[in-house]
Amino acid sequence: MAQVAHRSWSSAGQTVLVGADGVIIAGHARVLAARKAGHGRGAVIVLGHLSETQRRALVIATTSWP
């Protein structure tokens, strides 16, 4: 949690990717960690240009497997 508290949300590694509908595509864990650390806002990139197939592929590509 200390890392979240000390990192800037403006860095590229902290950006949350969302669709035009506002649903998170990538960055679920970042949002949860930031909320737990008390952050109210963060960097978001809206990917409204993606087709549904592209969106699914991005979700799969950005999901980390244990």
Secondary structure, 3 states (H helix, E strand, C coil): CHHHHHCCCCCHHHCEEECCCCCEEECHHHHHHHHHCCCCCCCEEECCCCCHHHHHHHHHHHCCCC
